[in-house]
Amino acid sequence: MTAIDISTKYPPVRNYIGGQFVEGNGNTWLDVTNPADGSVLSRVPLSPSAEVDRAVQAAKKAFPAWSSLPIKERVQVFFRYKTLLEENIADLAALITEENGKIDIEARAEILKSAELTEFACSLPQITAGEVLEVSRGVECRIERFPVGIVASITPFNFPNMVPNWTIPNAIALGNCMILKPSEQVPLSAGRIAELLREAGLPEGVLNIVHGGQETVEAICDHPDIEAITFVGSTRVAKIVYRRGTANLKRVLALGGAKNHLIVMPDAEPEMTSSNVVASMSGCAGQRCMAASVMMAVGNTDHIVERMVKIMRSLTPGKHLGPVISKEAKQRIEGYITEAEKAGAKVLVDGRGYVVPGKENGYYVGPTLIDYVQPDMKIAQEEVFGPVMVVIRAKDVDEALRVQNRSRYGNAASVFTESGGVARYVMEKASAGMVGVNVGVPVPREPFSFGGWNESKFGVGDITGRGSIEFLTKSKKMTTKWNKEAGTNWMS
């Protein structure tokens, strides 16, 4: 079947190469589905390796001129791009809602975060100024940063606009050219990013978009002219991309899955804690790598659990939270709940089988709270990626930390308490790259970088903020001697 054999709301998705939208020449097409009602929005090509090479050649052609521009000139594009993101927030958010399922307020928040990421890129001329020092009489050393070349970014379905903007502004502002491979489940937002950057004045070939699946990703990992790869997705695929990319001598930064633990102490402020924990679990239907999925209930915290039950029962799918991404995701999430219940856990709030009136074909899972989960249960160890919170009981903070530390993931952890000593203890002992106190989603704001530990991240550095600069550039060390007073020394 070709892309034009069926009628869809949007035309078939096209690749973006050399500043133009072009046919993908893919042998296979996939449906792009609205998860709220199951309708087909568009079709996306699964591009073969030849399309990746086509994009790389466009990037190679653009690189000399783009990288030779002073960084203060390059970032002017992103000043304009940030304004365009803000001016078009309603349309951009609506597109996210259609292809991903987020409710409007969540989709708008995603665009605002993209604008914040872009704002940081605009500050790079001040942050990346070179270092210079007279290291001995008449001898000067300096360091200057240069782009690595062509950078590829492979992004997931859960943030169609924000995660591409984790890499695009910084990488391009630092002088690189890019290949973006969006998730085939949410390809529409990437096209709008390209349109806005073109409107902002980005030259042809600096950003290229190639849609596809496994073959496209493998071609990115193997292409000899791609110098660096960023990846965001599951840990299973992150490992594959990291191993294959580094085997081809590329820089790779691959972010994987998460199992984020919130440690709730008996002295935690009940209203703030219960509302924050539920918001962390249910925001974006739980489909974010910073979502809380395990609550470590330390000591007598029944009063907080009871408040959480009331809050969750007041949340209405279709109004307060959107659908999960696919029918398969809904089945998988509900399967975790059923398995935990059979293993002896107690389901306090049950989101299985939820149907939104008027959207009977949507992929909705209601907010779910499961108490008395044991640490060795599957639902306590694996990433569910849905609006599900499990409660594990612990007698003290050390027991709670032992459970958290045993997780193979290490994206985020938080503690809810009124004790500064306990807060500091947890922040030091938690095995996670991002920690919080009385914060359900401890995402660092710019210029602080995003990045986890353990099997939540493979590679060195972070993907955003200051931590991304080292990954996206290479440093050149320059030593000069101009006057004879320097004499002859070991450097001569």
VMD Tcl script that draws the C-alpha trace (Angstrom):
set ca {
  {0.00 0.00 0.00}
  {1.29 3.47 -0.85}
  {0.90 6.59 1.24}
  {-1.93 7.89 -0.92}
  {-4.12 4.78 -0.90}
  {-6.11 6.03 2.08}
  {-7.61 9.37 3.05}
  {-6.14 11.03 6.15}
  {-6.45 14.40 7.89}
  {-2.85 15.32 7.06}
  {-0.96 14.51 3.87}
  {1.70 11.81 3.98}
  {4.72 12.75 6.06}
  {7.79 13.70 4.06}
  {11.47 13.84 4.89}
  {13.13 17.24 5.13}
  {16.46 17.35 3.31}
  {18.47 20.31 2.09}
  {15.84 22.79 3.19}
  {12.98 21.10 1.28}
  {10.31 18.52 2.09}
  {10.96 15.54 -0.15}
  {9.42 12.15 -0.74}
  {10.79 9.51 1.60}
  {11.19 6.80 -1.05}
  {10.40 4.29 1.67}
  {9.38 0.77 0.83}
  {6.95 0.68 3.74}
  {4.56 3.15 5.33}
  {3.06 3.20 8.83}
  {-0.15 4.77 10.04}
  {0.16 7.79 12.32}
  {-2.69 7.32 14.79}
  {-4.48 9.71 17.12}
  {-4.38 7.78 20.44}
  {-7.47 9.59 21.74}
  {-9.83 8.02 19.19}
  {-7.82 5.60 17.08}
  {-8.24 7.62 13.88}
  {-5.46 7.68 11.29}
  {-3.92 11.15 11.02}
  {-1.30 10.52 8.33}
  {1.21 7.99 7.04}
  {4.94 8.01 7.68}
  {7.65 6.45 5.51}
  {10.16 3.95 6.87}
  {13.13 5.41 5.04}
  {15.91 3.12 3.80}
  {19.59 3.79 4.43}
  {19.89 5.66 1.13}
  {17.70 8.43 2.57}
  {20.01 8.79 5.56}
  {22.93 9.17 3.18}
  {20.97 11.73 1.17}
  {20.45 13.78 4.33}
  {24.08 13.42 5.37}
  {25.25 14.72 2.00}
  {23.02 17.78 2.42}
  {24.45 18.34 5.89}
  {28.02 17.96 4.62}
  {27.35 20.54 1.94}
  {25.99 23.01 4.48}
  {28.61 22.44 7.18}
  {31.56 24.53 5.93}
  {29.58 27.76 5.61}
  {27.51 27.24 8.77}
  {30.41 26.25 11.01}
  {32.52 29.18 9.80}
  {29.98 31.75 10.97}
  {30.73 33.34 14.34}
  {28.58 31.84 17.06}
  {27.00 35.22 17.77}
  {25.63 35.17 14.22}
  {24.48 31.56 14.40}
  {22.37 32.13 17.51}
  {20.40 34.92 15.84}
  {18.38 32.14 14.18}
  {17.38 30.88 17.61}
  {16.32 34.27 18.93}
  {13.81 34.30 16.06}
  {12.93 30.63 16.53}
  {12.08 31.15 20.20}
  {9.69 33.95 19.25}
  {8.06 31.72 16.63}
  {7.58 28.91 19.17}
  {5.79 31.33 21.47}
  {3.71 32.90 18.72}
  {2.59 29.49 17.41}
  {2.09 27.77 20.76}
  {-1.62 27.07 20.22}
  {-1.12 25.30 16.88}
  {2.00 23.46 18.02}
  {0.26 22.26 21.18}
  {-2.80 21.13 19.22}
  {-0.57 19.02 16.97}
  {1.04 17.37 20.00}
  {-2.41 16.60 21.39}
  {-3.43 14.97 18.12}
  {-0.42 12.75 17.56}
  {0.63 12.07 21.16}
  {-2.56 12.46 23.21}
  {-1.43 15.03 25.78}
  {-4.11 17.31 27.16}
  {-3.78 20.94 26.08}
  {-2.10 22.27 29.22}
  {0.58 19.56 29.03}
  {1.17 20.16 25.33}
  {1.54 23.91 25.90}
  {4.00 23.24 28.72}
  {6.06 21.17 26.29}
  {6.32 24.09 23.86}
  {7.25 26.48 26.66}
  {10.05 24.10 27.67}
  {11.25 24.04 24.05}
  {11.37 27.84 24.18}
  {13.42 27.66 27.39}
  {15.85 25.24 25.78}
  {16.17 27.59 22.83}
  {16.76 30.52 25.17}
  {19.73 28.67 26.64}
  {21.17 28.16 23.17}
  {20.96 31.92 22.65}
  {23.26 32.35 25.67}
  {26.00 30.08 24.29}
  {28.20 32.93 23.00}
  {28.61 34.08 26.59}
  {29.10 30.57 27.99}
  {31.52 29.14 25.43}
  {34.01 31.98 25.28}
  {37.51 30.51 24.95}
  {40.07 30.41 27.75}
  {43.44 32.14 27.49}
  {46.39 32.36 29.86}
  {50.04 33.42 29.71}
  {51.51 30.14 30.93}
  {55.12 31.38 31.01}
  {56.92 34.56 30.04}
  {55.96 35.35 26.43}
  {54.04 32.08 25.92}
  {50.27 32.04 25.68}
  {47.90 29.04 25.76}
  {44.26 29.22 24.75}
  {41.37 26.82 24.18}
  {38.74 27.26 21.50}
  {35.76 25.02 20.79}
  {34.83 23.73 17.36}
  {31.77 21.76 16.20}
  {32.17 18.01 15.89}
  {30.52 17.96 12.45}
  {27.28 16.11 11.71}
  {25.20 15.15 14.73}
  {22.22 12.77 14.61}
  {19.37 12.80 17.11}
  {16.96 9.88 17.56}
  {13.93 10.93 19.59}
  {10.96 9.18 21.30}
  {7.19 9.49 21.08}
  {6.46 11.00 24.49}
  {7.68 14.56 23.81}
  {7.37 15.17 20.04}
  {8.52 18.80 20.27}
  {10.60 19.12 23.44}
  {13.02 16.20 23.11}
  {14.11 17.16 19.57}
  {14.76 20.60 21.04}
  {16.97 19.04 23.72}
  {19.57 18.71 20.96}
  {18.66 20.91 17.97}
  {19.30 24.42 19.40}
  {22.56 23.64 21.18}
  {24.00 21.41 18.48}
  {23.26 23.83 15.65}
  {24.18 26.97 17.59}
  {27.55 25.38 18.33}
  {28.13 25.01 14.59}
  {27.09 21.43 13.87}
  {24.70 20.27 11.17}
  {22.01 17.75 12.11}
  {20.02 14.70 11.14}
  {16.82 14.24 13.18}
  {15.08 10.87 13.26}
  {11.78 11.38 15.13}
  {9.66 8.57 16.51}
  {7.58 7.10 13.71}
  {4.59 7.28 16.09}
  {4.70 11.09 16.31}
  {6.34 12.48 13.13}
  {4.15 15.54 12.57}
  {5.68 17.89 15.14}
  {9.15 17.45 13.62}
  {7.91 18.86 10.35}
  {6.62 21.98 12.11}
  {9.99 22.40 13.86}
  {11.67 22.38 10.44}
  {9.20 24.92 9.06}
  {9.73 27.30 11.97}
  {13.51 27.04 11.79}
  {13.37 27.71 8.05}
  {11.20 30.75 8.75}
  {13.73 31.83 11.40}
  {16.44 31.86 8.74}
  {18.24 28.54 9.21}
  {20.18 27.80 5.99}
  {19.40 24.79 3.82}
  {20.92 21.52 4.95}
  {21.79 22.55 8.50}
  {18.81 20.55 9.84}
  {17.57 17.47 8.00}
  {14.79 15.09 9.04}
  {14.63 11.44 8.04}
  {11.64 9.39 9.16}
  {11.83 5.68 9.69}
  {12.26 2.70 11.95}
  {14.97 0.20 12.73}
  {16.72 0.35 9.34}
  {16.93 4.12 9.56}
  {18.43 3.99 13.05}
  {20.95 1.37 12.00}
  {21.96 3.50 9.03}
  {22.56 6.45 11.38}
  {24.70 4.30 13.67}
  {26.73 3.01 10.71}
  {27.18 6.10 8.53}
  {30.85 7.10 8.49}
  {30.16 10.84 8.20}
  {27.96 11.09 11.30}
  {30.25 12.01 14.19}
  {27.88 11.97 17.16}
  {24.47 10.53 18.11}
  {22.00 11.41 20.82}
  {19.25 8.92 21.60}
  {16.27 9.00 23.95}
  {14.06 5.94 24.41}
  {13.95 2.60 26.17}
  {16.99 1.15 27.90}
  {16.89 -1.90 25.64}
  {17.25 0.20 22.50}
  {19.60 2.71 24.17}
  {22.08 -0.11 24.75}
  {21.83 -1.22 21.11}
  {22.35 2.30 19.77}
  {25.22 2.97 22.18}
  {27.03 -0.26 21.34}
  {26.55 0.05 17.60}
  {27.41 3.73 17.45}
  {30.52 3.49 19.59}
  {31.61 0.38 17.69}
  {31.69 2.70 14.68}
  {33.86 5.13 16.69}
  {31.15 7.75 17.19}
  {30.34 9.80 20.22}
  {27.05 8.46 21.61}
  {24.88 9.73 24.42}
  {21.90 7.38 24.88}
  {19.23 8.00 27.49}
  {17.17 4.99 28.51}
  {14.26 4.14 30.77}
  {13.52 4.91 34.40}
  {11.94 3.66 37.59}
  {11.69 6.76 39.75}
  {11.20 6.38 43.49}
  {9.55 8.99 45.72}
  {10.40 8.43 49.40}
  {7.59 9.76 51.57}
  {8.42 10.27 55.23}
  {5.79 10.38 58.04}
  {6.44 14.09 58.62}
  {5.78 15.06 54.99}
  {3.23 17.84 54.54}
  {0.12 15.80 53.61}
  {-1.62 18.03 51.08}
  {1.48 19.07 49.13}
  {2.87 15.54 49.16}
  {-0.27 13.75 48.05}
  {-1.02 16.23 45.26}
  {2.60 16.30 44.02}
  {2.98 12.53 44.02}
  {-0.24 12.06 42.07}
  {0.69 14.80 39.60}
  {4.10 13.22 39.05}
  {2.50 9.84 38.36}
  {-0.38 11.01 36.17}
  {1.14 13.90 34.19}
  {1.40 13.10 30.47}
  {-0.44 9.85 31.33}
  {2.72 8.69 33.07}
  {4.57 8.57 29.75}
  {7.65 10.50 30.77}
  {11.00 9.28 32.01}
  {10.74 11.56 35.05}
  {7.32 10.30 36.15}
  {7.10 8.84 39.64}
  {6.22 5.16 39.55}
  {7.18 3.91 43.04}
  {6.23 5.53 46.32}
  {8.31 4.31 49.23}
  {5.94 4.81 52.16}
  {8.13 5.08 55.26}
  {6.44 4.38 58.59}
  {2.95 5.70 59.23}
  {1.95 7.36 55.97}
  {-1.57 5.95 55.62}
  {-3.05 9.44 55.84}
  {-1.11 10.46 52.73}
  {-2.10 7.32 50.82}
  {-5.75 8.01 51.68}
  {-5.46 11.54 50.30}
  {-3.89 10.17 47.13}
  {-6.84 7.81 46.67}
  {-9.27 10.75 46.83}
  {-7.25 12.83 44.38}
  {-6.89 9.98 41.89}
  {-10.61 9.22 41.98}
  {-11.28 12.85 41.09}
  {-9.19 12.64 37.92}
  {-11.12 11.99 34.73}
  {-9.36 10.48 31.71}
  {-10.09 12.54 28.64}
  {-10.22 15.68 30.77}
  {-7.41 15.58 33.32}
  {-5.15 13.07 31.57}
  {-4.79 11.91 28.03}
  {-4.51 8.45 26.47}
  {-1.42 6.31 26.29}
  {0.25 6.14 22.91}
  {-1.16 2.90 21.49}
  {-3.46 -0.05 21.96}
  {-0.40 -2.21 22.66}
  {0.74 0.19 25.39}
  {-2.69 0.09 27.02}
  {-2.68 -3.70 27.02}
  {0.85 -3.87 28.41}
  {0.12 -1.40 31.24}
  {-3.09 -3.14 32.25}
  {-1.23 -6.44 32.16}
  {1.23 -5.16 34.77}
  {-1.68 -4.16 37.04}
  {-3.40 -7.54 36.73}
  {-0.17 -9.43 37.38}
  {0.55 -7.40 40.53}
  {-2.96 -7.97 41.82}
  {-2.64 -11.72 41.29}
  {0.68 -11.63 43.15}
  {-1.01 -10.21 46.26}
  {-0.85 -6.43 45.84}
  {-3.96 -4.40 46.65}
  {-5.40 -2.19 43.90}
  {-6.79 0.89 45.65}
  {-7.67 2.82 42.49}
  {-8.17 0.79 39.32}
  {-7.72 2.37 35.87}
  {-8.13 -0.79 33.83}
  {-10.80 -0.98 31.16}
  {-11.45 2.75 31.14}
  {-13.51 4.04 28.23}
  {-14.00 7.74 27.54}
  {-17.53 8.46 26.25}
  {-17.39 9.57 22.64}
  {-13.85 8.21 22.31}
  {-14.52 4.54 22.69}
  {-11.63 3.65 20.38}
  {-9.12 5.68 22.40}
  {-6.25 4.13 24.36}
  {-7.10 5.37 27.84}
  {-5.82 4.00 31.14}
  {-7.24 5.57 34.28}
  {-5.03 6.62 37.21}
  {-4.08 3.55 39.22}
  {-2.77 3.16 42.77}
  {-1.52 -0.21 44.00}
  {-0.59 -0.73 47.66}
  {1.44 -3.40 49.43}
  {3.63 -4.09 46.41}
  {6.73 -6.14 47.16}
  {10.11 -4.99 45.82}
  {10.62 -8.23 43.90}
  {7.37 -7.89 41.93}
  {7.70 -7.18 38.23}
  {5.68 -3.97 38.46}
  {8.11 -2.67 41.10}
  {11.17 -3.27 38.94}
  {10.22 -2.61 35.33}
  {9.26 0.63 33.60}
  {5.47 0.61 33.18}
  {5.26 3.98 31.39}
  {1.66 4.69 32.28}
  {-0.43 6.42 34.98}
  {0.34 3.78 37.60}
  {1.80 4.29 41.08}
  {2.84 1.43 43.30}
  {3.30 1.77 47.06}
  {6.05 -0.19 48.77}
  {6.07 -0.07 52.57}
  {9.36 0.54 54.41}
  {10.07 0.72 58.14}
  {12.69 3.48 57.84}
  {14.54 5.66 55.33}
  {17.45 3.23 55.03}
  {15.16 0.42 53.95}
  {13.55 2.76 51.42}
  {16.96 3.70 50.06}
  {18.00 0.06 49.78}
  {15.00 -0.58 47.52}
  {15.81 2.50 45.43}
  {19.49 1.62 45.18}
  {18.70 -1.89 43.91}
  {16.89 -0.52 40.86}
  {18.89 -0.92 37.66}
  {17.70 2.51 36.61}
  {18.88 5.82 38.00}
  {17.04 8.68 36.39}
  {15.37 10.44 39.33}
  {14.47 10.16 43.00}
  {12.77 12.48 45.48}
  {12.06 12.66 49.18}
  {9.08 14.32 50.83}
  {9.90 15.47 54.34}
  {10.08 18.50 56.61}
  {13.51 17.46 57.89}
  {16.55 19.07 56.29}
  {18.78 16.32 57.64}
  {16.68 13.55 56.11}
  {16.45 15.47 52.85}
  {20.22 15.82 52.60}
  {20.74 12.17 53.56}
  {18.47 10.97 50.76}
  {19.99 13.32 48.19}
  {23.45 11.96 49.00}
  {22.48 8.27 49.18}
  {19.97 7.94 46.31}
  {21.43 6.27 43.23}
  {20.05 8.70 40.66}
  {21.35 11.50 38.50}
  {18.51 13.89 39.36}
  {17.16 14.18 42.90}
  {14.57 16.38 44.55}
  {13.14 17.44 47.89}
  {9.37 17.88 48.04}
  {9.37 17.86 44.23}
  {7.51 15.17 42.32}
  {9.36 15.68 39.04}
  {12.92 16.87 39.79}
  {13.73 18.01 36.26}
  {16.59 20.52 36.28}
  {15.80 23.85 34.64}
  {18.26 25.46 32.23}
  {21.21 25.94 32.46}
  {21.36 22.81 34.63}
  {21.66 19.63 32.60}
  {19.33 16.66 32.18}
  {20.82 13.21 32.66}
  {20.48 10.12 34.81}
  {22.73 7.39 36.15}
  {23.07 3.61 35.83}
  {20.95 2.08 33.04}
  {19.11 5.35 32.49}
  {22.09 6.81 30.61}
  {24.92 5.46 28.48}
  {27.76 7.77 27.56}
  {29.53 10.72 29.14}
  {28.00 14.14 29.76}
  {24.39 15.28 29.67}
  {22.04 16.01 26.81}
  {21.02 19.57 27.73}
  {22.44 22.67 29.39}
  {26.12 23.16 30.10}
  {26.67 19.40 30.14}
  {25.90 19.19 26.41}
  {28.66 21.58 25.32}
  {31.51 19.09 25.79}
  {29.60 16.42 23.86}
  {28.70 18.68 20.93}
  {32.10 20.31 20.48}
  {35.76 19.40 20.34}
  {38.40 21.62 21.89}
  {41.52 22.86 20.19}
  {44.46 23.87 22.37}
  {46.63 26.62 20.93}
  {50.08 27.65 22.15}
  {51.84 30.73 20.77}
  {55.20 32.44 21.30}
  {55.85 35.76 19.62}
  {58.71 37.48 21.41}
  {62.30 36.47 22.01}
  {62.00 37.12 25.75}
  {60.34 33.74 25.96}
  {63.74 32.20 25.37}
  {64.36 28.51 24.81}
  {62.66 25.99 27.04}
  {61.18 22.50 26.96}
  {58.44 23.71 24.59}
  {60.91 24.83 21.91}
}
mol new
graphics top color blue
foreach p $ca { graphics top sphere $p radius 0.5 }
foreach p [lrange $ca 0 end-1] q [lrange $ca 1 end] { graphics top cylinder $p $q radius 0.2 }
display resetview
